[in-house]
Amino acid sequence: MEYNKDGAVRSKEISEKKFAAKDIWGAKKFSLKPQKLYPRLDGLHQMLETLDVYLSPEKKIGRKSDWYKILGVSPDANDDTLRRNYRKMALILHPDKKKSIGVDGAFKILSEA
């Protein structure tokens, strides 16, 4: 399969601009395109996880954020699953790792979960 790295980089840059303009849904839309064009693009996985975390608090149970969605587990998940998913996401989103858009804020949201 032939990959288009230039197109993927261009889409990632558009996604970063959308994020900077506080258009999280638009950023998510443009961040999915590089995944198809060039899945090994540096920082893409972290960017997708970051955007998912930013979009998760919009999904609510009543008036409260659905923290289970942020952690990517079902509400009936056991403690071990919660801890494992938290650690996995914390490693991906840690601000000291590869820098991606909004990592600091996403890590803060994850820490609240």
N, C-alpha and C positions, 0 to 999 in steps of 0.2 A: 504494500500500500504506500502510496506517495503522500508525503506530508508537506504542508505549506507553512513553514516557520514564520515567514514574513507576515503573512495574513494573520497568524495566531498572535504575533507580537503586536500588530496593529490593533486587533480586537481587544487584547489585554490592556493596551494603553487607553482605548476608548472607555473600557470598563473602569479603569482607575479615575478617569476624568468624571465619569458619571457618579462614582462614589464620592469624589471630592465635592461634587455639586449636590450631595445628599440624595441622589436618586439611586437608592439601594436596589430597587427592582430592575432598573435599567442597567445597573452595573452587573447584576446577576445574569441578565439576558446576554450581555456582551461577554461575560466571562465563560459562558458555556460554549461559545463558538471556538475558542482556542483549544478546548478539550477535544473537539472533533478534528481540527486542523493540524494540531501538533501536541498530542497529549503529554509529551515529556518536557514541555516548556517550564523553565525554572520558575518556581514560586506559584505555579498555577493551582496546585492542590491546596496550598495554604490559603490562597485567595478565595477559592471556592468554599472552603470551610469557614473562613472569616465572614463571607457574605451570608452563609447559612445561619451563622450565629446572630448576625445583625437582624436577619429576617425572622428568626424564631420568636423573639418576644412579641411580635405582632400577632402570633397565634395565641389566643388567650382561652383560659377556662374561666368563665364568668368575667371578672374584672382583673384577674391575676394572670401574669405570664405563665405559659406552660413550660416549666423548667425541664420537664421530661423531653420535650421537643428539642430544646437546646442541647441536651446530652445525647439525643438520638436514640432514646429508649422508650419503651412503652410504660405507662403508669404502674403496671403491675410487676415491673422489673425488680429483681432482688438487689440487695446491697452490693454484692460482688460485681454485678453487671454495671450498676451505677458508678462504682469506683473505677472499674476498668475503662468505661467510656470517658469518664472525666479525665483520667490520666492520659488516655490516648489523645483526646482533644487538646489537653493542656500542653502536651509535647508539640503538637502541630501548631498551636496558636501562641506559643510562648514568644514574647517580644524579643528575647535575646537570640532566637533562631533567625532564619532568613526573614528579612523584612518584606512585608507585603502591606498593601493598603489596609488601614484600620485594625491592624493586629492588636494594638494596645487596647482599643475599645472592646474588641471581641473577647480578649482575654479577661477583661474586667467583667463583662456580661457572664462569661463562663464561670468566673469565680463566685458570682452571686448565686449561681444555680445550685 
